[in-house]
Amino acid sequence: MILCVASDNCYDNSSSGAALHEGDRLGGDDPLPFAAVARMIMVSCEIGTYAIQNAMFDIWLMLGFGVVGYVFKKTGIPLAPFALAFVLGNRAEDAFRLSMIGAGGDPKVFWSNRLVGSITTLVIVLLFGL
């Protein structure tokens, strides 16, 4: 088995463990250029997106989220919190609404016992920095 720890350090760990020469790597001398890999990834994503519902809207939506991800990366905004909020936002809103309906609109339900109260207080402190 050949391990490559960066583009210039390849080792054969099957028997001798000796370092391989630059031309002995599994991809030849030059790796694939980023433009070619990016095009292959884009085409694969477009085919997979279109294959689900056969709708161009899905491809435009994919491209829109790609632009959002690119803007986030260029501006330094982390993508993980956005993805979590996008996936879990509806469930959190529904749970909040059901809690408020069950309590008759009284926000004291979020301090009904010590565990829930401490979590609610921690969330408020982290969100608003009080």
N, C-alpha and C positions, 0 to 999 in steps of 0.2 A: 504494500500500500504506500502511496506517495503522498506526503503531507506538504502543503505549501503554506508557509506562515508569512506572508507578504508576497509581493510579486517577484522578489529576487531570492528568497530563501526556500528551496524545496529540498526535502529529505526523503530518502527511501527507508522506511522503517520495517521493511519485510525481513531483511537479513543483516546487512552490513551497517545500515544507518548512515552511510556516507552521503555527503552533500552532492547533489546533482549539478551538472553544468547548466548554464542558462538555456541552451537549446534542447536539453533533455526533458523539459517540463511537458506535462500533458497538453498543452494547448499550442505547442509550437513556440516560436520566438515571440510573437506579438499576441497579446490578448485581444479579444473582440473589442472594437471601439464602442464607446458608450452610445453613440448615435444609433448603431445597429441594434444593440441590446434594447435601447429605449423603444425603438420602432417595433421590435418583436413583442415587447411587453404591451405596448399600446394596442397592437392588432389583436393579441390574445384577449385583452380586457374588452375590446369592442365586440369581438365575436361572442364571448361569454355573456356580455350584457345584452346583446341583441337576441341571443338564442333563448333567453328565458321567456320573453313575452312577444318577441318579434315587433318591437315598437322602437321607433327612432327617438321617442321621448326619453327612454332609458339611456340611450347613448349620450344625448344632450345633458341629462342629469349627471352622468358619469364624468363628462368633460367639465361641467360646472363645479363639481366637487374636486376635480383635479386642479382647477384654477384656484379654488379656495385653499387647497393644501399647499399649492405653490406659493401663494401670497403669505400664508401662515409661516412657511419655511423661510421665506425671504425677510419677513418682519420679525422673526424670532419668537413667534407665538407657539407654545407647545401644542401639538395636535391631540395628545391623549385626553386632556380635559374636555376638549370640544367633542371628541368621539364619545366619551362617557356621557356627557350632557345630552348629546343627540340621541343616544340609544336609551338612556334611562330617564330622560326628561318627562316623557308622557306618563310613565309608571309613577314617578315621584309626584307629579301633579295630581294624578288620580288618587293616590294614597292620601295626599294632603286634603283634597276636596272631601273624600269620604270621612276623614278624621274630623274635619270641621263640621260636616253634616251630622255625624254621630254625636258630637259634643254640643250641638245647637249653636255653633258659631263662637264658642268660648275658647280662646287660645290657651287657657290654663290646662287643657288636656295634654299639652306637650310637656308639662311639668307635673304630671299625675303621680309619678313615683320617682325615686332617686336616679335610676338608670336612664330613663327617658329624659328626665330633667337635665341630667349632666350632659347627655349627648346633645340635646337642644341648645343648651348654653354654650357648649363647645363649638357647635356649628355657627351660632350667632357671633361668637367672639372671632372665629376664623374668617367669617364672611365680612364682617363690618369693622373688625379691629377695635372693638370697644374695650 
